[in-house]
Amino acid sequence: MAYYIVSTHDHPELVPVTGHWRWQGFFEEQGVDLQEVLRYERVRASNRGGLPRTFVLLEDRQPLGMVTLAQDDLDIRPNLNPWLADLYVAEPFRGRGHGLRLVQGLEAEARETGIARLWLFTTNAAMLYAKAGWIAVETVAWRCGAITIMKRDL
Ligand SMILES: CC(C)(COP(=O)(O)OP(=O)(O)OC[C@H]1O[C@@H](n2cnc3c(N)ncnc32)[C@H](O)[C@@H]1OP(=O)(O)O)[C@@H](O)C(=O)NCCC(=O)NCCS
């Protein structure tokens, strides 16, 4: 299969797709308005200067999933950065290694820009990141539950 990863900075036509995914995966449950997420998604994609950058995994022209490289992602750890954030694979395509592909793709992009260490936090997918070489640093209470903070030296 021919997979490749593109940035929404270079492919703004993917912004409605990533905006919907971000809302479904991370904001819908909190009652955040879809239009607000889509508006922010457009702003992020048009700000070409730096972070955040969102990457989309494509198979031919089919978008499969996304991941974001963000300067900040966790309010209780403002001293840590940058972050792997909002990893999302569209439901019909899950369980085929695309999550790992996105993690590795983002690591390669980060490495190319001279980033030496990445951070992430997760409530539910620490095992997936461990498979990609990430190390759990601490588990802390955050909002209504527990999160695991992980790091990856590149
Ligand atoms: C989590 C998510 C990105 C995984 O995507 P995916 O394409 O199904 O993942 P992969 O197929 O690459 O899985 C790779 C490995 O991680 C494991 N894995 C996948 N999701 C996992 C999870 N939530 N918890 C633990 N292990 C997981 C898989 O079993 C697989 O292991 P294997 O190689 O031994 O079979 C996807 O389920 C998703 O988008 N969920 C909703 C959003 C979300 O929860 N994102 C994570 C935020 S931290």
The ligand as an SDF file (V2000), in Angstrom:
LIG
                    3D

 48 50  0  0  0  0  0  0  0  0999 V2000
   -6.2410    5.1280   19.5120 C   0  0  0  0  0  0  0  0  0  0  0  0
   -6.3290    5.0390   17.9790 C   0  0  0  0  0  0  0  0  0  0  0  0
   -5.6230    6.2420   17.3740 C   0  0  0  0  0  0  0  0  0  0  0  0
   -5.6130    3.7510   17.5490 C   0  0  0  0  0  0  0  0  0  0  0  0
   -5.5960    3.7190   16.1130 O   0  0  0  0  0  0  0  0  0  0  0  0
   -5.3810    2.3380   15.3190 P   0  0  0  0  0  0  0  0  0  0  0  0
   -5.1010    2.6760   13.9170 O   0  0  0  0  0  0  0  0  0  0  0  0
   -6.5010    1.4200   15.6200 O   0  0  0  0  0  0  0  0  0  0  0  0
   -4.0600    1.7920   16.0430 O   0  0  0  0  0  0  0  0  0  0  0  0
   -3.0420    0.7290   15.4450 P   0  0  0  0  0  0  0  0  0  0  0  0
   -3.7800   -0.2170   14.5480 O   0  0  0  0  0  0  0  0  0  0  0  0
   -1.8650    1.4460   14.8840 O   0  0  0  0  0  0  0  0  0  0  0  0
   -2.6130   -0.0390   16.7580 O   0  0  0  0  0  0  0  0  0  0  0  0
   -1.2640   -0.3440   16.9870 C   0  0  0  0  0  0  0  0  0  0  0  0
   -1.1600   -1.2200   18.2070 C   0  0  0  0  0  0  0  0  0  0  0  0
   -1.6420   -0.5110   19.3590 O   0  0  0  0  0  0  0  0  0  0  0  0
   -2.7270   -1.2270   19.9430 C   0  0  0  0  0  0  0  0  0  0  0  0
   -3.7600   -0.2630   20.3130 N   0  0  0  0  0  0  0  0  0  0  0  0
   -4.5180    0.4790   19.4780 C   0  0  0  0  0  0  0  0  0  0  0  0
   -5.3380    1.2840   20.1850 N   0  0  0  0  0  0  0  0  0  0  0  0
   -5.0760    1.0210   21.4800 C   0  0  0  0  0  0  0  0  0  0  0  0
   -5.5950    1.5310   22.6910 C   0  0  0  0  0  0  0  0  0  0  0  0
   -6.5470    2.4540   22.7410 N   0  0  0  0  0  0  0  0  0  0  0  0
   -5.0910    1.0490   23.8450 N   0  0  0  0  0  0  0  0  0  0  0  0
   -4.1140    0.1180   23.8440 C   0  0  0  0  0  0  0  0  0  0  0  0
   -3.5650   -0.4060   22.7290 N   0  0  0  0  0  0  0  0  0  0  0  0
   -4.0520    0.0550   21.5650 C   0  0  0  0  0  0  0  0  0  0  0  0
   -3.2420   -2.1570   18.8760 C   0  0  0  0  0  0  0  0  0  0  0  0
   -3.8360   -3.3130   19.4460 O   0  0  0  0  0  0  0  0  0  0  0  0
   -2.0070   -2.4850   18.0950 C   0  0  0  0  0  0  0  0  0  0  0  0
   -1.2760   -3.5090   18.7510 O   0  0  0  0  0  0  0  0  0  0  0  0
   -0.7150   -4.7850   17.9150 P   0  0  0  0  0  0  0  0  0  0  0  0
    0.2840   -4.1820   16.9650 O   0  0  0  0  0  0  0  0  0  0  0  0
   -0.1290   -5.6400   18.9660 O   0  0  0  0  0  0  0  0  0  0  0  0
   -1.9220   -5.3500   17.2380 O   0  0  0  0  0  0  0  0  0  0  0  0
   -7.8140    4.9600   17.4920 C   0  0  0  0  0  0  0  0  0  0  0  0
   -8.4650    3.9170   18.1710 O   0  0  0  0  0  0  0  0  0  0  0  0
   -8.5890    6.2560   17.7180 C   0  0  0  0  0  0  0  0  0  0  0  0
   -8.5570    7.1530   16.8840 O   0  0  0  0  0  0  0  0  0  0  0  0
   -9.3140    6.3670   18.8630 N   0  0  0  0  0  0  0  0  0  0  0  0
  -10.0970    7.5700   19.1650 C   0  0  0  0  0  0  0  0  0  0  0  0
   -9.2000    8.7570   19.5500 C   0  0  0  0  0  0  0  0  0  0  0  0
   -8.2120    8.3990   20.6600 C   0  0  0  0  0  0  0  0  0  0  0  0
   -8.5680    7.7970   21.6760 O   0  0  0  0  0  0  0  0  0  0  0  0
   -6.9340    8.7900   20.4550 N   0  0  0  0  0  0  0  0  0  0  0  0
   -5.8500    8.5560   21.4020 C   0  0  0  0  0  0  0  0  0  0  0  0
   -5.6170    9.8020   22.1750 C   0  0  0  0  0  0  0  0  0  0  0  0
   -4.2430    9.6060   23.3090 S   0  0  0  0  0  0  0  0  0  0  0  0
  1  2  1  0
  2  3  1  0
  2  4  1  0
  2 36  1  0
  4  5  1  0
  5  6  1  0
  6  7  2  0
  6  8  1  0
  6  9  1  0
  9 10  1  0
 10 11  2  0
 10 12  1  0
 10 13  1  0
 13 14  1  0
 14 15  1  0
 15 16  1  0
 15 30  1  0
 16 17  1  0
 17 18  1  0
 17 28  1  0
 18 19  1  0
 18 27  1  0
 19 20  2  0
 20 21  1  0
 21 22  1  0
 21 27  2  0
 22 23  1  0
 22 24  2  0
 24 25  1  0
 25 26  2  0
 26 27  1  0
 28 29  1  0
 28 30  1  0
 30 31  1  0
 31 32  1  0
 32 33  2  0
 32 34  1  0
 32 35  1  0
 36 37  1  0
 36 38  1  0
 38 39  2  0
 38 40  1  0
 40 41  1  0
 41 42  1  0
 42 43  1  0
 43 44  2  0
 43 45  1  0
 45 46  1  0
 46 47  1  0
 47 48  1  0
M  END
$$$$
